[in-house]
Amino acid sequence: MEVSNLTSAKQSVTGLGYDDLMALNTFIVQRIKAERAILSRKAKRTLVVGSTVSFTGNHGETITGTLRKKMRKYAQVDTTSGPWRVPMNALKETT
């Protein structure tokens, strides 16, 4: 989205009432969930068990490990600090 479109969207939201804001929030949350699902499906198709992957940890550090198991939305990744349960859309394949 361009900056001018984002600015005009923000200005439009300013004039909305409570009920309209709640409806808009519901719509935005649904869109975010749909986009995350698309990213998860894409990652699930491209990653294979045994791949070396990386992701951002809880404190912002980059963690690298080996993909052990693919589940519906999450993956189990073996790292030097132990196993992690990571959302599929958070994984990036490393070489």
C-alpha positions as CSV (number, residue, x, y, z in Angstrom):
1,M,0.0,0.0,0.0
2,E,1.3,3.4,-0.9
3,V,1.9,6.0,1.8
4,S,-0.7,8.4,0.4
5,N,-3.3,5.5,0.4
6,L,-2.4,4.7,4.0
7,T,-2.6,8.3,5.1
8,S,-6.1,8.7,3.5
9,A,-7.2,5.5,5.1
10,K,-6.1,6.7,8.5
11,Q,-7.9,10.0,7.9
12,S,-11.1,8.1,6.9
13,V,-11.0,6.0,10.1
14,T,-10.8,9.0,12.3
15,G,-14.4,9.9,11.5
16,L,-15.8,6.5,12.3
17,G,-18.0,5.7,15.3
18,Y,-17.5,2.8,17.8
19,D,-19.7,0.3,15.9
20,D,-18.0,1.0,12.6
21,L,-14.6,0.7,14.2
22,M,-15.5,-2.6,15.6
23,A,-16.7,-3.9,12.3
24,L,-13.5,-2.5,10.6
25,N,-11.4,-4.2,13.2
26,T,-13.1,-7.6,12.6
27,F,-12.5,-7.2,8.9
28,I,-8.8,-6.3,9.3
29,V,-8.2,-9.3,11.7
30,Q,-9.8,-11.6,9.2
31,R,-7.6,-10.3,6.4
32,I,-4.5,-10.7,8.6
33,K,-5.4,-14.3,9.4
34,A,-6.0,-15.0,5.8
35,E,-2.6,-13.6,4.8
36,R,-0.9,-15.6,7.5
37,A,-2.6,-18.8,6.3
38,I,-1.4,-18.2,2.8
39,L,2.2,-17.7,4.0
40,S,1.9,-20.8,6.1
41,R,0.7,-22.9,3.2
42,K,3.5,-21.6,1.0
43,A,6.1,-22.3,3.6
44,K,4.7,-25.8,4.2
45,R,4.9,-26.6,0.4
46,T,8.5,-25.3,0.0
47,L,10.1,-26.6,3.2
48,V,11.0,-30.3,3.7
49,V,11.9,-32.2,6.8
50,G,15.7,-32.0,7.4
51,S,16.0,-28.5,5.9
52,T,18.1,-25.9,7.7
53,V,15.7,-23.1,8.7
54,S,16.0,-19.8,10.7
55,F,13.4,-17.8,12.6
56,T,13.3,-14.9,15.0
57,G,13.2,-15.9,18.6
58,N,11.3,-14.4,21.5
59,H,13.9,-11.8,22.2
60,G,14.6,-10.8,18.6
61,E,17.6,-13.0,18.0
62,T,17.9,-15.1,14.9
63,I,17.8,-18.8,15.7
64,T,18.9,-21.5,13.2
65,G,17.9,-25.2,13.4
66,T,16.8,-28.2,11.5
67,L,13.2,-28.8,10.6
68,R,12.1,-32.0,12.3
69,K,8.3,-32.1,11.8
70,K,5.7,-30.2,9.8
71,M,2.2,-29.8,11.3
72,R,-0.8,-28.0,10.1
73,K,0.2,-24.5,11.1
74,Y,3.4,-25.1,13.1
75,A,6.7,-26.8,12.6
76,Q,9.0,-28.4,15.2
77,V,12.6,-27.2,14.8
78,D,15.6,-28.7,16.5
79,T,18.1,-26.1,17.7
80,T,21.1,-26.1,19.8
81,S,19.0,-24.8,22.7
82,G,16.4,-27.5,22.3
83,P,13.2,-28.1,20.2
84,W,11.0,-25.1,19.3
85,R,7.4,-25.0,18.0
86,V,7.4,-22.3,15.4
87,P,4.6,-21.0,13.1
88,M,5.3,-22.1,9.5
89,N,5.1,-18.5,8.2
90,A,7.9,-17.5,10.5
91,L,10.4,-19.9,9.0
92,K,13.0,-19.0,6.4
93,E,15.1,-21.6,4.6
94,T,18.8,-21.1,5.0
95,T,21.5,-22.6,2.9
